[in-house]
Structures are given as C-alpha cells and as structure tokens.
C-alpha cells in the first residue's frame, strides 16, 4: 500500500471507529446501568482499543507530514511510531481477531450465549456487524503495512497480560457486582473452567502468531523503512 493510500485508510479507519463508538453509546444508552458499566464487555473494550490504534496511526501520519517543516518533531514521531507498532501487534490485532472469531463462532452455535435474540428489538443488525465484523479493518492493516514486532518475550508478556487482566476483571464483576457477563461462563466449573481458560490463552497465542505471519507475508510498505527514509530525507 502506498503512503498516500495508507494515510487515507488510517483516516477512514479512524472515522469508522468514532462512528462505531457513537452508535454503541446511542443504542446501549437505553439499557440499565449495572456494575462495571460498558467497560465489562469485551466488545466495548475492543472498540476503544481499535479507536486508540487508529488514532495512533493517524497521529503518526500527521507527525510525518509536520516533520518536513519541523524536524524537531522527529523524536516525538519516532516515539509514537514505536509505541504504535507495539500496541498494534501485541494488543489491537490479537484482540480484534479474538472478538471476531469468538463472537461469531458462539453466535452460530447458540446466539443466546453472546447476543440474545431479544437484542434484535433494540439493536439493528447492521449495528451488530459494525461492532463485531468491521473490526477486521485492523487485520487489513497487517496485510498492507509491515509493522516491526517487539521481542518474543515482550510480545508474550503484553498479549497474555491483557487477556489475564480481562479475565480477572470479569470474575471481579461477577463476584462483587453479581453480574454474569457471559452466561456460558456460569456453566463452567472447576476443571472445565480451568480448561477453558488455558484453551483461550492458547487460542490468543495462535491468533497472535497468525497476525505476525500475515504481517510478515505482507507485500505492503515496511513501516520501519518508511521511518529510515524520512530520517535520511
């Protein structure tokens, strides 16, 4: 993907993220507020992760343009570029793929587990796809632009810590607030729950490796080479 098209993609991706969040707030505003609010739902968390990711893409693009007339901003741009790539490769990309695969898999098996039919009275079907399907625009980034990955150890720590924090958070919400976020989890006990958690972490790692492979095989522009070229210029 050329630099011009990449910037356009980032801009449109940012607008789509803002629109998805606005629609989420608009339609979920009619629901009663329970312990943890919207932040207990992985879909909402991921929408914000995706929005932050595209905000970083856009900020990096803007700084790249400004550096042409203000070289003093190059240090800031390098920091944003590095953080952007780490955040994208270890958090945003695995999380978006996880939400997409898990949601639609469970939806096809038994939608009552994740998106009860009663929701159709409140949320139009296009909004459901806006929240759970268009997140794959994050995957398109990996197919178009090569991002440098941090070390294997750093990647494992960041990605698995994110998954662990969310697991602890939903268990806390259930224990303190008495809110069962995902009904199917209430059906798992003892060994079944442990097996489910281990399987989920293995699946997260599988998705991370898939994203890394896709990024490696991408014929798109290499992100760090763009940075080197700009510095030389």
QUIWOLIN-V533674 format. One record per residue. N is the residue number from 1. OMEGA is omega in whole degrees, 0 to 359 (none if undefined). D_CENTER is the distance of its C-alpha to the mean C-alpha in Angstrom with 1 decimal. Layout:
N:OMEGA:D_CENTER ; N:OMEGA:D_CENTER
This chain:
1:180:21.3 ; 2:181:23.6 ; 3:182:22.8 ; 4:180:23.8 ; 5:178:21.6 ; 6:179:18.6 ; 7:178:19.2 ; 8:178:19.7 ; 9:179:16.5 ; 10:179:14.6 ; 11:180:16.8 ; 12:177:16.3 ; 13:178:12.5 ; 14:179:12.9 ; 15:179:15.5 ; 16:178:13.5 ; 17:180:10.8 ; 18:180:13.9 ; 19:180:15.6 ; 20:179:13.1 ; 21:180:13.2 ; 22:179:16.9 ; 23:179:17.5 ; 24:179:15.7 ; 25:182:18.0 ; 26:186:20.9 ; 27:180:21.0 ; 28:180:20.0 ; 29:181:22.5 ; 30:182:25.3 ; 31:178:24.1 ; 32:180:25.8 ; 33:178:24.1 ; 34:183:23.9 ; 35:180:23.2 ; 36:179:19.7 ; 37:180:19.3 ; 38:186:16.0 ; 39:176:14.1 ; 40:182:15.2 ; 41:182:13.1 ; 42:179:9.7 ; 43:181:9.2 ; 44:178:10.0 ; 45:182:8.1 ; 46:176:4.7 ; 47:178:6.7 ; 48:176:7.7 ; 49:179:4.9 ; 50:179:4.6 ; 51:178:8.3 ; 52:180:8.9 ; 53:180:7.6 ; 54:174:10.0 ; 55:178:12.4 ; 56:176:12.8 ; 57:183:13.4 ; 58:179:15.9 ; 59:179:17.5 ; 60:178:18.1 ; 61:181:19.7 ; 62:179:21.8 ; 63:178:22.9 ; 64:178:23.9 ; 65:182:26.1 ; 66:182:27.6 ; 67:179:28.4 ; 68:180:30.9 ; 69:180:33.1 ; 70:182:32.0 ; 71:181:31.7 ; 72:180:31.5 ; 73:184:27.8 ; 74:179:27.1 ; 75:177:26.5 ; 76:180:23.8 ; 77:179:22.2 ; 78:180:22.3 ; 79:179:20.6 ; 80:181:17.8 ; 81:180:17.4 ; 82:180:17.4 ; 83:180:14.9 ; 84:183:12.6 ; 85:179:12.9 ; 86:181:12.5 ; 87:181:9.4 ; 88:187:7.8 ; 89:185:9.7 ; 90:183:9.5 ; 91:188:6.3 ; 92:183:3.3 ; 93:178:5.4 ; 94:182:6.7 ; 95:181:4.4 ; 96:178:3.9 ; 97:179:7.5 ; 98:180:8.5 ; 99:181:8.1 ; 100:184:9.9 ; 101:182:12.4 ; 102:183:13.3 ; 103:186:13.6 ; 104:175:15.7 ; 105:179:17.6 ; 106:178:18.7 ; 107:180:19.3 ; 108:179:21.7 ; 109:178:23.4 ; 110:186:23.9 ; 111:180:22.0 ; 112:180:23.7 ; 113:185:21.5 ; 114:185:18.3 ; 115:185:19.5 ; 116:181:23.2 ; 117:179:25.5 ; 118:179:26.6 ; 119:181:23.3 ; 120:179:24.7 ; 121:184:27.2 ; 122:186:24.8 ; 123:176:21.8 ; 124:184:22.5 ; 125:180:21.1 ; 126:178:19.5 ; 127:177:17.5 ; 128:178:16.2 ; 129:178:15.2 ; 130:182:13.6 ; 131:188:11.3 ; 132:180:10.8 ; 133:183:11.9 ; 134:176:11.0 ; 135:180:7.2 ; 136:171:9.0 ; 137:176:9.9 ; 138:178:7.2 ; 139:179:9.5 ; 140:177:12.4 ; 141:181:11.9 ; 142:181:12.5 ; 143:185:15.5 ; 144:184:16.9 ; 145:179:16.6 ; 146:178:17.2 ; 147:176:15.4 ; 148:179:17.5 ; 149:174:16.1 ; 150:180:17.4 ; 151:182:20.0 ; 152:180:19.5 ; 153:179:20.3 ; 154:180:18.0 ; 155:180:15.0 ; 156:182:16.2 ; 157:184:16.7 ; 158:183:13.4 ; 159:182:11.3 ; 160:177:14.0 ; 161:177:14.5 ; 162:179:11.1 ; 163:180:12.0 ; 164:180:15.5 ; 165:180:14.9 ; 166:178:13.3 ; 167:178:16.2 ; 168:181:18.7 ; 169:182:17.4 ; 170:176:17.9 ; 171:177:21.2 ; 172:179:22.3 ; 173:179:21.6 ; 174:183:23.7 ; 175:185:26.4 ; 176:183:26.9 ; 177:180:25.9 ; 178:182:27.0 ; 179:176:24.0 ; 180:186:22.8 ; 181:181:19.2 ; 182:185:19.2 ; 183:183:22.8 ; 184:178:22.7 ; 185:179:22.0 ; 186:181:25.3 ; 187:180:27.1 ; 188:181:26.2 ; 189:174:28.7 ; 190:184:29.8 ; 191:180:29.3 ; 192:180:27.2 ; 193:179:24.6 ; 194:179:24.7 ; 195:179:24.5 ; 196:181:21.4 ; 197:180:19.6 ; 198:178:20.8 ; 199:180:19.8 ; 200:180:16.2 ; 201:176:16.0 ; 202:180:17.7 ; 203:176:15.4 ; 204:179:12.3 ; 205:178:14.6 ; 206:179:15.5 ; 207:178:12.1 ; 208:180:11.8 ; 209:177:15.3 ; 210:178:14.7 ; 211:180:12.1 ; 212:179:14.7 ; 213:179:17.5 ; 214:179:16.1 ; 215:180:15.6 ; 216:182:19.1 ; 217:183:20.7 ; 218:176:19.5 ; 219:183:22.5 ; 220:181:20.7 ; 221:177:21.4 ; 222:188:21.0 ; 223:184:19.2 ; 224:177:21.6 ; 225:176:24.6 ; 226:181:23.9 ; 227:181:24.1 ; 228:181:27.3 ; 229:181:28.8 ; 230:180:28.2 ; 231:180:29.8 ; 232:179:32.8 ; 233:none:33.2
